[in-house]
Amino acid sequence: MTIRTNNLSFTDNTNDVDENTIFVKSKQNEQYSKNITNSKKIIEDKELKKYFDFSKIKIIGITGTNGKTTTAAAMYSLFLDLDYKVAFQGTRGLYINENKIKDY
């Protein structure tokens, strides 16, 4: 996925790295960072806080065996109805404020 802000883009996919896109390296994808020849185009995932203000973000995780997607979708809908800015990520895809961003 690629996120854009302030004329910069951040991605976790090495195929999407270009002159304006920075690869965000994590434990899950660090093996692919060797494919990027310009080391200035790589940052650690914890460095994202230099570019984004996460201080007001609330995260709700839903665990269990059954009903996670249904519960998450219901909560997403409820928060939208209450005029919160909200995102939902699950087996149905990634949604931000009623816009489908990506299929899974």
N, C-alpha and C positions, 0 to 999 in steps of 0.2 A: 504494500500500500504506500502511496505517496501523499505527503501532507505539504501544503504550500503556505508560506507566510513571509511577509517582508522581502519579496523578491528572491527568496530561497525556497528550495524544496528539500524534503527529507524522505528517504525511502529505506525499506528493509530488503529491497530487491536490487541486486547488483546490475541487472539488465536495465534498470531505470536511471542509473547514475549518468549525469552529463555535466556540462560546465556550470549549471545552476542547481545541481542536485547533490546532496550529501548522503552517503551511505551511513545508516545508523546500525552499528555493530552490537549484537547481543550474544549471549551464550548460544542461542539457537542458530544463529546465522554466521558466526565468526569464521567458520571454515571457508566461506565464500569471499571474505574480505581480501584474500590474497589475489583475487582476480582484478582488483582495482589498483592501477599503477600509481595514481596520484594520492599519496597518503593524506593530503589536505582535504580530500573528499571523504574521509572516514572519521566518525566520532563514535564514542561509546554511548550506549543508550542513556546512561545517567547524565550525560552532558546536555541532553535536550532541555533541561531546566534553565540553561543559559539563553535559550531562544523562546521559551514558552513560559507563561505564568500558570503553574498548576495549583496555586494556593487555594483557589476557590472550587476546584473540581472535587466532587464527591463520587465515589465508586461503590456500587452495590454488587457484590458477588453472590451468585445463587448456586448452591451445591446440592447434591442429592442424587438419587437414582432416577426418579421419574418426575416430570412436570417442570423442569427448569426452563425450557423454551416458552411454555405457556405462561408461567409465572413472570418471566422477564418481559414478555410481550405485553402482558396486562399492566405491569408496572410502567413500562415505557409509555403506553397509551394514557395511563392515569396522569403521569407527569406532564405529558403533552397537553392534556385537557386542563391542567392547572397552570399552563403557560410557562413551564420551566423549559430551559434549553437542555435538551437531553439527547443521548446517543444510546443505541442498542446494538450489541454485537452478539451474534449467536449463529446457530445453524441456518437461520433464514437469511443471513447476510449482515451487512453493516448499514445502519440507518442513523442519520443525524438530523434531528428536527424535521421529521417526516420525509426526508429525502433519502432514497436508497442510494448508497454510495458504492456498494460492492456486493456481488452475489458470492455465495460460498457453495 
